[in-house]
């Protein structure tokens, strides 16, 4: 087990690795108040995010504890796509429903889970762009970090995000689910010709930890933004769900 993980980590660091991240939750958010809605949901700012850009966000519960994290991309002025962790996808949907129905029913915002609509793969490592350049019609030389854009992959309309949770140069490519298996086979075959291959969740966690990123095991419902070193992500110039509770000073109790 350990040798397999080491092999996958080293191959990704030295060349390119491909990871299936299809199970991540995906939520399509639309409406004239979608930006304000996301600004309320996340503790960091989203209202001014430009079209074609992606941002990492941290989501708190009302009690100030971390609910989930992930990236959200602004596809159009009034259309966004949110990515959640696999484990918390259902909880996040319930949270979004609560905010729109109980707190701000006046907002013009609608959302729907599109988790099963899209197959998504992470391509990471120093040769990740070389791999994608062979398959895409678009030139990626000027594609910015944290950018997102519609692309054409082997004649198929897809979405490309330049994001990385492994610490390496990386991209995530999303295609309609029907093309997922075929795309994964093609990505893996090309990665192997470059000296890379597939990597799994254990290897991803190793790379995340060594980079200083949080892992899914740390978001278990009992930690705050402060606990994971993200207290500064709670914006001081706007309100958000859980902000008031997150700012309550921790009390120190001495044992009798």
FINUNU-666778 format. One line per field, with one value per residue (C-alpha): residue in three letters; x, y, z. Coordinates in pm, 1 decimal. Layout:
FINUNU-666778
resn	ALA, ...
px	X, ...
py	Y, ...
pz	Z, ...
//
This chain:
FINUNU-666778
resn	UNK, UNK, UNK, UNK, UNK, UNK, UNK, UNK, UNK, UNK, UNK, UNK, UNK, UNK, UNK, UNK, UNK, UNK, UNK, UNK, UNK, UNK, UNK, UNK, UNK, UNK, UNK, UNK, UNK, UNK, UNK, UNK, UNK, UNK, UNK, UNK, UNK, UNK, UNK, UNK, UNK, UNK, UNK, UNK, UNK, UNK, UNK, UNK, UNK, UNK, UNK, UNK, UNK, UNK, UNK, UNK, UNK, UNK, UNK, UNK, UNK, UNK, UNK, UNK, UNK, UNK, UNK, UNK, UNK, UNK, UNK, UNK, UNK, UNK, UNK, UNK, UNK, UNK, UNK, UNK, UNK, UNK, UNK, UNK, UNK, UNK, UNK, UNK, UNK, UNK, UNK, UNK, UNK, UNK, UNK, UNK, UNK, UNK, UNK, UNK, UNK, UNK, UNK, UNK, UNK, UNK, UNK, UNK, UNK, UNK, UNK, UNK, UNK, UNK, UNK, UNK, UNK, UNK, UNK, UNK, UNK, UNK, UNK, UNK, UNK, UNK, UNK, UNK, UNK, UNK, UNK, UNK, UNK, UNK, UNK, UNK, UNK, UNK, UNK, UNK, UNK, UNK, UNK, UNK, UNK, UNK, UNK, UNK, UNK, UNK, UNK, UNK, UNK, UNK, UNK, UNK, UNK, UNK, UNK, UNK, UNK, UNK, UNK, UNK, UNK, UNK, UNK, UNK, UNK, UNK, UNK, UNK, UNK, UNK, UNK, UNK, UNK, UNK, UNK, UNK, UNK, UNK, UNK, UNK, UNK, UNK, UNK, UNK, UNK, UNK, UNK, UNK, UNK, UNK, UNK, UNK, UNK, UNK, UNK, UNK, UNK, UNK, UNK, UNK, UNK, UNK, UNK, UNK, UNK, UNK, UNK, UNK, UNK, UNK, UNK, UNK, UNK, UNK, UNK, UNK, UNK, UNK, UNK, UNK, UNK, UNK, UNK, UNK, UNK, UNK, UNK, UNK, UNK, UNK, UNK, UNK, UNK, UNK, UNK, UNK, UNK, UNK, UNK, UNK, UNK, UNK, UNK, UNK, UNK, UNK, UNK, UNK, UNK, UNK, UNK, UNK
px	0.0, 271.3, 481.3, 179.3, 113.9, 479.2, 486.4, 177.3, 303.3, 644.7, 497.2, 268.7, 547.9, 794.3, 560.1, 179.9, -95.1, -463.1, -724.4, -1097.6, -1278.5, -1622.7, -1770.0, -1721.1, -2051.4, -2140.2, -2411.7, -2531.2, -2630.6, -2819.7, -3004.6, -2954.0, -2882.8, -2651.1, -2340.2, -2493.5, -2609.8, -2259.3, -2114.9, -2344.5, -2274.3, -1894.8, -1694.6, -1461.2, -1571.4, -1733.4, -1942.6, -1664.9, -1527.6, -1496.7, -1655.1, -1409.4, -1247.6, -1258.8, -1213.7, -1155.6, -1417.9, -1477.0, -1833.1, -1938.0, -2237.9, -2445.5, -2249.2, -1924.3, -1779.6, -1657.7, -1923.1, -1732.4, -1476.5, -1437.7, -1410.5, -1679.5, -1643.1, -1831.0, -1933.0, -2150.7, -2275.7, -2562.5, -2440.5, -2194.4, -2086.0, -2001.1, -1787.4, -1828.8, -1650.4, -1791.0, -1890.3, -2067.8, -2252.6, -2589.8, -2533.0, -2438.6, -2757.4, -2965.1, -2771.8, -2836.3, -3207.3, -3221.2, -3059.0, -3287.2, -3609.6, -3567.3, -3326.0, -3356.9, -3664.2, -3670.8, -3349.7, -3364.0, -3148.3, -3199.8, -2970.8, -2968.2, -2728.4, -2549.7, -2311.9, -2418.1, -2427.1, -2051.6, -1750.6, -1447.6, -1078.0, -776.4, -461.6, -164.2, 211.3, 479.0, 367.2, -5.4, -29.6, 169.8, -86.3, -387.6, -227.2, -233.6, -608.3, -754.2, -828.5, -751.1, -406.8, -339.7, -21.8, -209.3, -471.9, -450.6, -428.9, -778.3, -928.5, -1224.3, -1351.0, -1551.5, -1318.3, -1334.2, -1182.1, -1166.6, -1472.8, -1663.9, -1773.2, -1609.2, -1517.9, -1161.5, -1053.6, -694.1, -694.8, -486.5, -538.4, -222.1, 17.9, 139.1, 54.0, -287.9, -613.6, -957.8, -1146.9, -1522.8, -1722.6, -2078.7, -2096.2, -2150.2, -1794.7, -1631.6, -1502.8, -1360.0, -1190.2, -1033.5, -888.4, -744.0, -599.1, -441.1, -292.5, -134.7, -9.6, 168.1, 350.6, 484.1, 604.1, 300.4, -18.9, -323.6, -317.6, -575.7, -707.1, -429.2, -165.0, -370.0, -384.8, -8.1, 50.6, -207.9, -56.2, 298.2, 175.9, 2.2, -352.7, -632.5, -765.1, -1116.4, -1042.3, -998.1, -1345.2, -1541.7, -1783.2, -1589.9, -1332.2, -1334.3, -1155.3, -905.5, -832.3, -717.4, -525.0, -790.3, -922.0, -817.2, -1052.1, -1347.5, -1390.4, -1402.6, -1598.4, -1900.0, -2137.5, -2170.2, -2338.2, -2156.5, -1941.8, -2079.3, -2032.2, -1683.7, -1570.4, -1678.1, -1358.9, -1277.8, -1308.9, -1043.0, -1176.4, -946.9, -1010.6, -1098.9
py	0.0, 245.7, 165.5, 224.7, 564.2, 666.5, 560.7, 766.1, 1073.9, 1065.7, 1011.6, 1312.6, 1533.4, 1438.8, 1407.0, 1402.5, 1231.2, 1181.6, 1149.9, 1084.4, 1354.0, 1291.4, 1217.3, 1577.6, 1756.4, 2003.4, 2267.6, 2493.8, 2831.7, 3093.5, 3421.6, 3795.7, 3756.1, 3455.3, 3661.6, 3798.6, 3449.3, 3302.5, 3596.9, 3504.0, 3130.6, 3157.7, 3333.8, 3489.0, 3727.6, 3615.7, 3914.5, 4073.5, 3757.1, 3815.8, 3598.2, 3328.2, 3306.0, 3048.7, 3099.0, 2868.7, 2912.4, 2809.0, 2750.6, 2776.1, 2644.0, 2880.8, 2773.4, 2893.0, 2548.7, 2457.6, 2289.2, 2240.4, 2381.4, 2381.6, 2600.1, 2802.1, 2936.5, 3225.0, 3100.5, 3400.7, 3716.4, 3529.4, 3169.4, 2988.1, 2630.7, 2528.8, 2228.7, 2062.4, 1775.0, 1430.1, 1357.6, 1689.6, 1730.5, 1644.0, 1861.7, 2157.9, 2123.1, 2124.7, 2430.0, 2617.2, 2533.3, 2662.7, 2994.1, 3057.6, 2940.6, 3056.1, 3349.3, 3515.8, 3396.1, 3732.9, 3662.2, 3577.9, 3267.2, 2904.7, 2605.7, 2238.1, 1950.5, 1856.0, 1611.2, 1325.0, 1540.0, 1588.5, 1358.7, 1546.9, 1464.5, 1629.4, 1647.1, 1754.5, 1775.2, 1960.0, 1791.6, 1843.5, 2116.3, 1907.1, 1630.6, 1857.8, 2045.4, 1721.2, 1682.8, 2035.0, 2275.9, 2577.6, 2715.8, 2688.6, 2897.9, 3204.0, 3021.7, 3190.1, 3024.8, 2993.5, 3053.3, 2865.4, 2847.3, 2636.3, 2430.2, 2168.2, 1830.6, 1586.5, 1760.4, 1747.2, 2060.8, 2062.7, 2290.8, 2356.0, 2487.3, 2568.3, 2462.2, 2222.9, 2060.8, 1853.1, 2146.4, 2079.7, 2269.5, 2133.9, 2147.0, 1993.9, 1899.4, 1832.8, 1660.7, 1528.8, 1203.2, 989.8, 1072.2, 1022.2, 667.5, 727.0, 1049.5, 886.1, 608.3, 863.7, 1082.6, 782.5, 646.2, 981.4, 1027.5, 690.8, 791.3, 1093.1, 881.9, 945.0, 760.9, 752.4, 861.3, 800.4, 964.9, 843.8, 992.8, 1312.3, 1341.9, 1296.4, 1578.3, 1800.6, 1755.5, 1818.8, 2133.5, 2255.5, 2211.6, 2068.8, 1718.8, 1580.1, 1413.8, 1756.6, 1881.2, 1662.3, 1917.1, 1990.7, 2242.8, 2616.0, 2825.3, 2915.5, 2547.6, 2487.5, 2813.7, 2987.0, 3246.2, 3526.2, 3387.1, 3509.9, 3846.8, 4149.0, 4372.9, 4152.2, 3924.1, 3551.9, 3248.4, 3155.8, 3469.4, 3593.8, 3256.0, 3214.4, 3540.8, 3445.7, 3415.2, 3062.6, 3018.0, 2844.3, 2630.8, 2515.7, 2176.8, 2188.4
pz	0.0, 97.3, -210.3, -434.0, -275.5, -303.6, -667.6, -750.7, -564.6, -730.3, -1077.5, -1032.3, -899.2, -1171.1, -1467.7, -1462.6, -1268.0, -1342.8, -1067.4, -1102.2, -899.2, -1046.4, -703.6, -588.0, -544.3, -820.1, -786.4, -1068.2, -918.8, -1120.7, -1068.2, -1038.8, -665.7, -706.7, -630.5, -309.7, -217.9, -253.6, -64.8, 224.0, 204.2, 201.4, 471.3, 211.2, -62.1, -388.7, -498.1, -705.2, -865.4, -1240.7, -1508.4, -1612.0, -1270.1, -990.4, -616.1, -322.3, -54.3, 304.3, 423.1, 790.1, 977.6, 1188.3, 1496.9, 1336.2, 1267.6, 919.3, 706.4, 382.2, 142.4, -233.3, -540.8, -715.5, -1068.6, -1229.3, -1574.4, -1663.8, -1489.3, -1325.5, -1347.4, -1125.2, -1063.0, -705.7, -614.3, -276.3, -108.7, -181.5, 177.9, 240.7, -89.7, 64.3, 370.8, 153.1, -53.3, 267.5, 386.6, 60.9, 82.5, 440.4, 347.2, 49.3, 215.0, 576.0, 566.2, 224.5, 34.0, -145.0, -336.3, -705.3, -693.8, -790.9, -775.2, -861.2, -807.5, -1130.9, -963.4, -1188.8, -1502.3, -1523.0, -1510.4, -1383.4, -1372.9, -1215.5, -1428.2, -1216.5, -1243.5, -1442.3, -1767.1, -1715.0, -1977.5, -2224.9, -2186.5, -2234.9, -2526.6, -2723.8, -2676.4, -2681.2, -2961.9, -2739.9, -2657.8, -2283.5, -2276.1, -2144.8, -1940.7, -1597.5, -1257.0, -1106.2, -1448.8, -1596.9, -1952.9, -2197.6, -2417.8, -2689.7, -2613.8, -2905.9, -3049.6, -2718.4, -2534.6, -2191.8, -1902.3, -1795.8, -1455.7, -1370.7, -1007.9, -803.4, -466.4, -488.2, -478.8, -832.6, -1149.4, -1224.7, -1414.1, -1379.3, -1691.2, -1684.2, -1959.7, -1980.6, -1787.4, -2097.9, -2210.4, -1869.9, -1904.1, -2251.0, -2144.1, -1839.1, -2055.0, -2299.6, -2024.1, -1853.6, -2175.7, -2259.9, -1903.6, -1918.1, -2237.0, -2043.5, -1751.4, -1533.6, -1451.0, -1227.7, -865.0, -593.8, -280.0, -51.0, -280.8, -309.1, 68.5, 96.6, -151.9, 13.4, 358.1, 236.5, 60.9, 378.0, 246.2, 458.5, 390.7, 403.1, 738.0, 899.0, 803.4, 1042.9, 1186.9, 1505.8, 1385.6, 1318.9, 1057.7, 1331.8, 1402.8, 1045.4, 1009.1, 799.2, 1043.8, 807.5, 541.8, 749.4, 578.3, 808.1, 568.7, 504.3, 689.1, 628.1, 776.8, 1098.2, 1121.9, 1454.2, 1620.6, 1474.8, 1637.8, 1990.6, 2201.2, 2312.3, 2686.4, 2888.6, 3169.8, 3447.0, 3599.4, 3970.2
//
